[in-house]
């Protein structure tokens, strides 16, 4: 509730900050509104080290602590020269846009109305129409079925491939071991000795049961 209150507050009354890094901020400033805060939190959830600070962040942003907002912008905004927009759209236009129908997007906005402004794919259809005409076929939505030993790792706070995706994948992978790291975001393995140990045990002997008890 506090998060959505802060998003609404910044959407109505954004905070403008002067920034020193002209590589990331060519205009020497950044305007933080509710949509940008949502994007920042989304990006932050990729990093497990960010997760424990999220309640503190929301509290401090609610009080319009500009030092915290400055630190958030400095750490989460990427240098635009390090990103390939062409590659991003080449992949999205092929893999996502064919299945992001207007009906599906409208249903999404209804289900998550407080985050409707942060619905990336709603802006990409026109770009993709101009970018290229290659589109994934419906067969790409079919489940992968296999009895090959498979390890599936997922993090509770993953913002882009949440645990529900992992559980869905495991349904048709008959010889799968699935574990969920409660404190992790998108990258489970780099941040956890437990997860790395599970992976190593699986790679050493894929055909044997893997002890995932350390996850608890």
Phi, psi and omega in degrees: 000318178298319181300311182293329176295319179292319178301313180297319181299314182287332178293324179280321185223079184292164178251129177255128182240145173272128185241144183272330186280101183283347174291313179280326186234082185304329180274358182072018180205164173217138177254115183261109175248186183297322180294318180292322176298316177301317178296322180294317178295317176304312181294321181297329182291352172291337187250116182302329181292341181281327191304312183296340182271355188298314178300320177296317180301312181299318180298316183287324176293325178300326178271007177060043176287103185290334177297318179293317179297322178297314180296321179297314180295317180300320187273331187258339179280127180274149170295122183301337179287346180268358183246142176253099177297326180298314179295318180304310183286329177301319181283310182302318183294330178277313191269325190254313188302322180301335185253356177267071183289158176305325180293318180293320179293320179295320178296320177300314181296325178290318182291326183232060189299330182288345178247016185301326182292338182257051179249094190302314190293342180294338181264352190266343185301313181294321178299315183293326177300329180269338190280303175199167186254002182284129181224140176297148180271162180303335180300336181295342180274352181285146181293147173276122179253131182196152171250013175291135178306129186223136175252127180241119179248136180216153180246140183303324185260018180297120185276347189242326174230079188292168182305330179299327177294318181297317180295324178295316179298323184292338183300323185254003174257093195293341182243044185261146169247121182246131172224145182243124178268116190294334185257002190264158173258233184286320182263099182283314190291320185294339191254000190224121173297323178300309182297321179294323177294319177298315180298316182295318178298321178295315181292327179293325183208079186298337184276351182258155176301143181253132177280113179253017186297334182294340181299323181295000000 
